[in-house]
Amino acid sequence: MSLLRLVRDTARAAIAFALPPRCPGCGTVVGEDHAFCLTCWQKLDFLGGPACAQCGEPVALAFHEEARCGACLADPPPFDRARAAVAYGPIARALALKLKYGRRPGVALTMARPMRRVGGAMLDGALVAPVPLHRWRLWSRGYNQAALIARALVGDGGELALDLIDRPKRTPPLRGLGRLARERTVAGAFRIGPAWKQAVKGRRIVLIDDVYTTGATAKGCARVLKRAGAAEVNVLCWARVVRSEEDMR
C-alpha cells in the first residue's frame, strides 16, 4: 500500500512539474489548480454587496435585504431570485469564452467555486438544472457549458437534472440584441422534459447558466417551470452584466 502511494505521489509530482497549474484568466503559473493570479484576481469584481433581492442587480441604496430594484418592481421576473458570482468584465468574459468555445471543461469547476459561495443554501436540497441548448447547437458544440457548471455544483447537496428543461425551438444567437428583442426571440423556446412533468411539482429549482445579460433566457425557463408547478425557481450564474456596463457584452 505504501509503495502504491509512493508511485501515485511521484506521478503527481511529475505531472505538476511538466504541467504546472496556471491562472485561468491569463495563463500565468500559480500555486494550485483553479486559482487566479493576483493581477486577475484583483480585476474580478466579486458581487456580494447591496443588491436587488430578486434579480441581484447591484443597488447602492438597498436599505434592507428584501429591497427590489425599479425594474423588478415595474415588471417582476418569473423567477424568485437570481445571483451571480462576479460582474461581467474582461476576466469573467475570458473564462466564459474558454468554457463555451475553447473546449476547456475544467473552467466549469473554476467558475463553480465562487458560485457556491454566492449560492449558499440556494443549492441545498434543490433540483439543479442547466439552461438548455437546442439539439443542433449541442451537437455542433459537443457539450452544454451550463451543464458542466451544474455538474461541478451538484456536489453541494443538490440533485442534478440535466434534462429538466428542453429547448425544442431553434433560436438565433442573442448576442447584440436588447432586452425586449431577446425576450421575443426566446418566447416559446422552452418546455419541461417529458420525464419531469409530474416530478417538478412542488420542487425548488436552481437554474444554472454562465452569463446573465438581460435575463431573457432565465425568465423563459422560469416561466415554464412555474407553469409546471415548481414551488420556487432561482437562478445562479458565473457572471452578470450590470446595467451600466451592458454595452460590454
N, C-alpha and C positions, 0 to 999 in steps of 0.2 A: 504493500500500500504506500509506504514511504517512497519507494522507487518510482511508482506511478506519479505521485505528487511532484517529485523532483523533475520528472520528464515534462509534466504539464507546466511547471513553473519556468523551466528552461525554454520551452516552446513559446510561452507568453512573453518572456523577456526578449527572445529573438524577434518575435513579431513586432513588439513595441520599438525595438531598435531599428528594424527595417521600415516599419510603417508607424511612425510616431503620431500620437493624437494631434489633430490640427483644429484650429479655430473654424467653426462652421461658417463664420462670416467672411474671413479674409484668407484663411489657409495657413496662418502663422502657427508654428509648432507650440502646443500648450501642454499643460501638465496631465490632463486626463480627457477621455472621450466626452464629447458633447459640452465641453467648456469653451467659453469665449475668451479671447484675449482681452486685456484691459481696455484697449482702444475701442474694440467693437462693443464691449460691454457698456462702456460709457455712452456710446451712440444709440443704444437701445433705450427707448422711452417706455419704461415699465408702467403699466396702468395699475391703479390701486387707490388713487385719491378720490375726492368728491366726484360723484358721477350720478347720472340718471339711474334711478332704481330699476327701470325697465330695460332700456336699450343699452345702458352702460356708457353712453356718451359722457366724456368728462364735462362736469358742470361746476364751475368755481363757486357758485352760490347755492350748492346743495346743502341746505341747513340741517336736514335730517336724512336718515338712511332710506326713507320711502319717497323722497322728493323726485319728481319726474320733470324731464325737460319739456319745453314748449311743444316740440314735435310729437312726443308721446301723449301729451295732454290733448292736442288737437286731433290726432289720428292714432289711437292706441294700436300698437302692433299685436298680432295674434299670439305671440309667444309671451311667456311670463317674465323672463329675464334673459339678457344677453350679456356676456362678458368676454373680454379678450385679454391676453397676457400683456401685449405691447401695442403701442401706436404704430401704424403703418409708416415706415420710413425706409431709408436705404438698406440697412442691415436686415430688417424684418422682411423687406421685399426680396433681398438676395436669397434668404432661406426659403421663402415661398416658391421662388422660381427654381431653385435647386431641387426641391421636392417634386414640384409639378412637372417640370420639363427636363431636369438634369439627371433623372434616374438615380437619385440619391436617397433611397428609402430610410437610411439611418437618420436623416434630418428630422423625420417624424418624431423620434424619441427626443431629439434636441428641443423641438417645439413643445412636446408633451410635458416636459419638466416644469417650466413656468406656468403652463396651463393648469397643471394640477394645483398649484398654489392659489390660482385665481378661482378654479372650480370648487375647491374645498368640498363641503358637504353636498354640493350640487350633484356630484358623481355618485355618492354613496347610495347604493340600492337602486340606482336608476337604470333604465334601459338606454344604452348608449348607441346612437345611430349616426353614421356619416351622412352628410348631404350627398345624394346620389349623382352619378353621371349617366347620361344617356348611353345605351349599349354601344353605339358607334364610336363615341368618344372614349369609352372604356377600352374597346378593342384597339383603337389606334394608339392610345397612350400606354396600355398594358396594365394599368392599375388606377385606383381611385386614391388620390392623395389624402382625402378626408378619412378614408377607411384605414389607411396606415396610421394616421394620428389616433383614430378611435381605438385601434388595437393596442397602441402604446399606452393609452389612458385606462383601458378597461381593468387593468390590474388593481386600480384604486377602489374596487368594490362594486363596480357597475357590471351590467350584463350586456355583452356585445350583441347587436342586432344589425348585421351588415345589410340585410335585405328588408329592413323595416319599411323603407320608402323606395318606390320605384320611380323612374323618370322616363315614361313611355314617349313623351313628346320631345322631339329633337329641336333645340333652340339655337339660334346663332350666338356667338360669343357676346357676353355682356360688357366686355371692356370698352370704355369710352362712352357708354350710354348713361344718361341721367337716371334719377330715381324712378320717375314715372315710366320712362321707356323700359327700364329693367323690369318693373312690376308687370307691365303689359306683356313683355316678352315671355316671362315665366308663368303667366296665368294658365292654369290647367296643365302644367307640365309634370305635376307630381301626383302620385296615388299611393295608397297603403299596399305593401306587399301582400300577396294572397294569403300567405301563412300567418299574417299578423292581424287580420281584420277583426277577429274577436279578442285576441290576446292583448291588444293595445288598450282596450277599455279600462279606465281607472288607473293606468300606469303613469309614472313620472318619466318623462323622456328628456334626454340631453342630446341635442343635435351638435355634431362636430363639423367644423369647416376650417380651412386655413386662413382665409381673409374675409372680414366683414366690411363691405363697402357701403352700400345703401341699405342692406338688409333684405333686398327683394327676394333672394333665394331662400333665406331663412324664414321669411314670412310665408312664402309659398308652401314650404314644408310644414310649418307650424299650423297653417290653416287646415291641411288635410288631416293632421294628427288630432287636432281639436275636434274636427267633424267626426272623426272615428271614435271619439270618446276618451282621448287621453286626458288625464286629470291635470297635468302640468307639463309644459314644454319650455325648456330652457335651451339657450344657445351658447356654445363655448368655442372660441376661435383662438388661433395663434395671434393674429393682428387685426386691428380695426382702423379704418380710415376715419379720423376725426373730421368734422365738417369743415373746419378752417383749412384742412390740408387735402381735401377731396381731389383737388386737381393734380395731386401727386400720382394717383392711381392710373 
